[in-house]
Amino acid sequence: MKNLFVTGYRAHELGIFNNKHEGIPYIQQAIRNKLIPLLEEGLEWVITPGQYGVDLWACEAAISLKTQYPQLKCSIITAFSNPEEKWSDDKKIYYEELLRSIDHYAAVSKESYEGKWQFIARDELLLRKTDGILLVYDEEMGEASPKFIKQRALRKHAEEGYEVLTIGAEEIQSLAEEEAEAQFNDEQAYEWLDPGQESST
C-alpha cells in the first residue's frame, strides 16, 4: 500500500471542542500504531479530507512519524475552498499552522461551500487515489458522519479488494488505560521514597 486515506469523526461528534482535550493524544497514538506497520511495508502518503477532528489529528500523527520514516508525506484534499472560513480564530490558527507542515494541499472544488455534491466528489476522488482507508469509527457509539464513507469503502473492498482498517473506541480506551496504569505505577514507586528521611548509608 502506497497511499492511505485517513478519516473519522469530526471533533464535535466526540464532544471535543478544542485541541487541549485529553482524548486527542490517545486518538493520535492509535493512528500512529496503525501507520507504523504500513510504513514498514512501504506506505508513502497519508491523505485526509482536512475536517476539524480525526482528519487533522491524523495529519499531526503522520508529521510526528516523519523523522523515523522520511518517505512519509501528508496531504489534505478538501471538498471545497476555504473550509475554515467559519471556524473560530483558534481553530483557524491551528489549521493554518498545520497547512504549513504538510506536503500537499488541494480543494476538489475551487468554489466555497455550495452543496453535498462537493463532499461526494471529494470522497470519490480520495477513494480512487488511495489503496486503502483507515477509519476512526465505532458503530456502537451511534450513527455519525464516518458511516457513509465506511459504506462506500466496504463496497470498494468487495469489488476491488480495497483495504479497510478501523480504529474503534475500545482501542483508544485501552491506550488511555495503559497510560493511567503506567502513571499509577510511577507514583507508587515514588511513594517508597520518603524525602523527610535521611539515608543511613
C-alpha positions in Angstrom: 0.0 0.0 0.0 1.4 3.4 -1.1 -1.5 5.8 -0.4 -3.8 5.7 2.6 -7.0 7.6 3.1 -7.4 8.5 6.8 -10.6 9.9 8.3 -13.1 9.6 11.0 -15.2 11.6 13.5 -15.4 15.3 13.4 -14.4 16.8 16.7 -17.9 17.8 17.8 -19.2 14.3 17.2 -16.8 13.2 20.0 -17.7 16.1 22.3 -14.3 17.7 21.6 -14.3 21.5 21.1 -10.7 22.5 21.4 -7.2 21.0 20.8 -6.4 20.7 24.5 -8.8 17.8 25.1 -7.1 14.9 26.9 -8.5 12.3 24.5 -6.7 13.6 21.4 -3.3 12.2 22.2 -4.8 8.7 22.6 -6.6 9.0 19.2 -3.3 10.1 17.6 -1.4 7.2 19.3 -3.9 4.7 18.0 -3.4 6.2 14.5 0.4 6.0 14.8 0.1 2.4 15.9 -1.8 1.6 12.7 0.5 3.6 10.5 3.9 2.1 11.6 3.4 -1.4 10.2 2.1 0.1 6.9 5.2 2.4 6.8 7.4 -0.6 7.4 5.8 -2.1 4.3 6.2 0.9 2.1 3.4 3.4 2.8 4.2 6.8 1.3 1.2 9.1 1.6 -1.4 9.8 4.3 -4.3 11.7 2.7 -7.1 13.3 4.7 -10.1 15.5 3.8 -9.0 18.0 6.4 -12.1 18.3 8.5 -11.7 19.5 12.1 -11.3 16.3 14.1 -9.7 13.0 13.3 -8.6 14.2 9.9 -6.3 16.9 11.3 -5.2 14.9 14.3 -4.1 12.2 11.8 -2.0 14.8 9.9 -0.3 15.6 13.2 0.3 11.9 13.9 1.8 11.4 10.4 4.0 14.5 10.8 5.3 13.2 14.1 6.5 10.0 12.3 8.4 11.7 9.6 11.7 11.7 11.4 11.6 7.9 11.7 10.0 7.4 8.3 11.3 10.2 6.0 9.5 8.7 3.0 6.1 9.6 4.5 4.2 12.6 3.1 0.9 14.1 4.2 -1.8 15.6 2.1 -5.1 17.4 2.8 -7.7 17.4 0.0 -10.8 19.3 1.0 -14.2 19.2 -0.6 -14.3 23.0 -1.3 -12.1 26.1 -0.9 -11.6 27.8 2.5 -13.3 25.2 4.7 -12.0 27.0 7.7 -13.8 30.2 6.8 -16.4 30.0 9.6 -14.2 28.4 12.2 -13.2 30.1 15.4 -9.9 32.1 15.4 -8.1 29.4 17.5 -9.1 26.7 15.0 -8.1 28.8 12.0 -4.6 29.5 13.5 -4.2 25.7 14.2 -5.3 24.8 10.7 -3.0 27.4 9.0 0.0 26.1 11.0 -0.8 22.6 10.1 -1.1 23.5 6.4 2.5 24.9 6.6 3.7 21.5 7.9 2.1 19.1 5.3 3.4 18.3 1.9 0.4 18.9 -0.3 -2.9 20.7 -0.2 -5.7 20.9 -2.7 -9.5 21.5 -2.9 -11.7 19.4 -5.2 -14.0 22.3 -5.9 -12.4 25.8 -6.3 -15.6 27.4 -5.0 -16.7 27.9 -1.4 -19.3 25.5 0.1 -22.2 25.0 -2.4 -23.7 21.7 -1.5 -23.5 18.0 -0.6 -22.2 17.1 -4.1 -18.8 18.6 -3.2 -18.4 16.1 -0.3 -19.4 13.2 -2.7 -16.9 14.4 -5.3 -14.2 14.6 -2.7 -14.8 11.1 -1.3 -14.9 9.6 -4.8 -11.5 11.2 -5.6 -10.0 10.1 -2.3 -11.2 6.5 -2.7 -9.9 6.5 -6.3 -6.5 7.9 -5.4 -5.8 5.6 -2.4 -5.1 1.8 -1.8 -6.9 1.6 1.5 -8.7 3.6 4.3 -8.0 3.9 8.0 -11.3 4.9 9.6 -11.7 6.0 13.3 -15.3 5.0 13.8 -17.2 2.9 16.2 -20.8 1.8 15.2 -21.6 1.2 18.9 -21.3 4.9 19.5 -24.2 5.5 17.2 -24.5 6.9 13.7 -22.2 9.7 12.7 -20.6 11.2 9.6 -18.0 8.4 9.0 -20.8 5.9 8.5 -21.2 6.9 4.8 -17.6 6.7 3.8 -17.3 3.3 5.6 -20.2 2.0 3.4 -18.5 3.2 0.3 -15.1 1.8 1.3 -16.7 -1.6 2.1 -18.3 -1.6 -1.3 -15.0 -0.9 -2.9 -13.4 -3.6 -0.8 -15.9 -6.1 -2.1 -15.5 -5.1 -5.7 -11.8 -4.3 -5.9 -10.1 -5.6 -2.7 -9.7 -2.1 -1.3 -8.2 -2.3 2.2 -10.4 -1.2 5.1 -8.7 -0.7 8.5 -10.6 0.7 11.5 -9.9 2.1 15.0 -12.7 1.7 17.5 -13.5 3.2 20.9 -12.1 0.2 22.7 -8.7 0.5 21.1 -8.4 4.2 22.1 -9.8 3.5 25.6 -7.2 0.7 26.1 -4.4 3.2 25.3 -5.8 5.6 27.9 -5.9 2.8 30.5 -2.4 1.7 29.8 -1.2 5.3 30.3 -3.1 5.7 33.5 -1.7 2.4 34.8 1.9 3.5 33.9 1.4 6.8 35.7 -0.1 5.0 38.8 2.9 2.6 38.9 5.3 5.6 38.7 3.5 7.3 41.6 3.6 4.0 43.6 7.4 3.8 43.0 7.9 7.4 44.3 5.9 6.6 47.5 8.7 4.3 48.6 11.0 7.3 48.8 10.4 9.4 51.9 12.0 12.8 51.3 12.0 13.6 55.0 14.1 10.5 55.9 17.8 10.7 55.6 19.6 7.7 54.1 21.6 5.7 56.6 24.3 4.9 54.1 
